[in-house]
């Protein structure tokens, strides 16, 4: 039952829950809500990877949408990915808040006319420093970024990247590895290449799974795990940025 005045958000889950995340957190949905949710809000789960989408007639009832990461390619032509692109185009036209993370960042870019593909420099796995551009565009939720350091550490796990942002988009963060770490369109779209919602143990387990299915080599996995032990992501700062965006905190 919907409570009058409550904020309502939807997680568009583009990955299947791993055994580890299920056992430790009860699924990725709980990971996202723990990172971005607040008391008194309603969060709905749509497993888009399984073909589960929100009713188009219900879209106006949501305050924001979050698209998760995924092992799939954002430039793929699976039916659910094409349907997701159409949904994102619709939400953009409605100027609904959309937060895209990793695959979500890439598919959001694709849906709105940008270009995505394999990263020219290969996998990026671990904790990486992301540099915020000096001259941030005027955008309400970005006001909170001025209180943060000029560079923030975030967990990364991707072999694809944004090659070209959509028309009207602005790149607001980059790294030595990836040219488009964050982009915005107006006040309603934010793409983040890294994983602000991930904990270090989730990435550690993911490295093991990527190694077991031969997606990465043993030496690369060992190096990624070693670096993960040393570095710390700025999770609180990232959660603040994402919450400020989704809730319109600085409007």
N, C-alpha and C positions, 0 to 999 in steps of 0.2 A: 504494500500500500504506500502510495506517495504522500509524504508529509508536506503540507503547504509551506513554501518558502525554503525548503531544503535544496542544497546544491546537488546536482545529479551529474555524474560522470560515467563514461563508458571506456573500458579497456578493450581494444581490438587486439586480441592475442594471436600473433602470427607464428607461434611456436608451440609445440607440444610439451607438456610438463615432463621434465626428466625425473627419474626415480629419486635422485638426490634432493631436488627441490621439493618434490612431493613429500618426502619423508621429513625433511628439515623445516619446511615452511608451509606445507599444505598446498603447494602449487605457486606458479608465477603470479597469479592474481593477488595473492596475499603479499608477495614481495612488493608489487607496485603500490598497493593500497597502503602498506606500511611506510613507503617512501614518500608518497604524494598525497595520501588521503588525510582527512581531518575529521574529528568528531562531529557528528550531525550531518554528514554527507551520505549520499547514496552512490555506490559504485556498482555498475553492472558489467558482467563479463560476456563477451562475444568471441567465441573461438573461430575467428575468420579462417584460420588454416583448415578448419573442419567444415567450412562453408556456412558458419553461423554468423549472421549479420543482423544489426538492428533494423527494426521496421522503419521504412522510409517515412511513414506518417508520424513516427515518434521522435524524429531527429530534433525537432524544435524544442523538445522537452529537456534536452541535455545542455549543460553549461560548458562541457568540454569533452574531448576525446583524446585518448592516448593510444598510439600504435607501438607495439612492442618490437623487439628484435626477432630474428628468425634465421634458421639455417638455409632458407630459400633465397634465391636471387631476386632482388627487387625489379630487375629487368626481365624476369621470366614471364612466360605467357600461360601459366596455369590459370584456370578459370577463376579461382578465388582471388588471385592477385589482380586480374583485370577487373573483377567486380569491386575489389577494394579501391582500385584507382578511381572508378566511377563514383564510389561513395565519397572519397576524399574531394573530388571535384565538386560534388554536391555540397559538402560541408563548407568548402572554401567559398562557394557562391553565397552561402548563408552567413558567411563570416563567423562561423563557429570556431571556438578555440580548438586547435589541433596541435598536439605535441607528438612528434615522431622521434623514436629512439632507435639508433642503429639501422636495421632494416626499415623501420618506420620512418626514419629521417630520409632514407634513400627512396622509398616508394612514394613518399610525399612529394619529393623533388620530381620524380618521374611523372606522377599524376598531373602535376601542374605545369609540365612542359620543359623540365630540366633534363639533364642526361646523367645516367649512372652506369657503372661498369666495374670490371675487376680493377683493383688498386694496382697502379703501375709498379709499386714497390713491394707488393706481396702482403702477407698477413701482418696485422698489427694486433698483438695480444699482450696485455699487461697494463701497467699504470703509466699514463702519458701526460705530460704537461701540455695544456691547451692554452694558447695565448689569446686574450681578448683584444680586439682591435682598439686602437687608441681613441678614435673618434666614433663613438657609438651613435647610431642613428637615434633620432628622437622617437621614443617608443615607451609607453607608460610602464610596462613591467621591467624594462631595462634600467629604470632608476635605481633599483636595488643592486645592480651590478657595480655601480660606482663605489659601493662600500666593500667590494671584494677585491682580492689581489689581481694584478694584471695578467696573471697566469694561474690556472687551476688544474690540479691533477684529477684525472678521471680514468676509470677502468675502460679499456678498449678490447674488443674482440671482433674483428671483421677482416674480410679479404676483398670486399667491394667498397666502393666509395662514390661520392658525388663528383662527377666530372664538370658539370655545368649547372648552376642554379637556375630556377625558372625566372622568366622576365618579371621584374618588380621585386625580386628577392635581394636581400643584402647579407653578405657573409659577415658574421660578427666574431668568429673565432677560427683559428687555424693552428696547426702544429707542424713540427719538422717532418712528420710522416704524411699528414693529410691536409690538403689545401682548404677543404670545407669541413671544419669540425662543428660549426653551428651556422644556421642561417635563419632569417626571419622574413616574413611577409606581413607588413603592417603590425597590428597588435594581436592578430589572431592565429598566426602560424609560427611555430618554432621547431626546428629540426636540430637534433643533437646526435652526432656520430657515436659518441661514447655511451656508456651505460651508467647513468647516475643512480639507478635503482640497485645495481649489483653490489653484493658484499664480496669480500676477497675469497671466501670459501666457495661461493657459487662459481667464480671464475676458475679457481683451482680445480674443482670437479669437472668443469667444462673442458679445461686443458686435457685432463685425463681421457675424456670421451673423444676429443678430437684426435688424440694420439692413438686410441684404440681402434678408431675407424680409418686410420691412416690419412687423415686430412692434414696433419702436420708431422714433422719428423721428430725423432726422439731427442736429438740435441737441441732443437728449437724449443720443444716442450720443457726440457730441463732448464734452459736459460730463462724462459718465461716464468717458470715457477720460482726460480731464484730471485728474479727482479721483483716478483710479486711479494715476496717475504720482506723485502727491504722498503719498498715504496708504500705510501699511504694515499688513497684517494681523498679528495676534499668533499666527502659525501654530504656534510651539512650544508656547505655552500651550494652544491648542486641541487639538493632538495629545496633549498630556499628559492633558487632561481626558478625551478619547475613549478613550485607552489605559487610563487608570485605571478607567473605566467598564467597558470590555469585558473587562479582565483581572481585575477585582476586586482592584485593587492595594491598596486600603486596607481590605479585609475582614480 
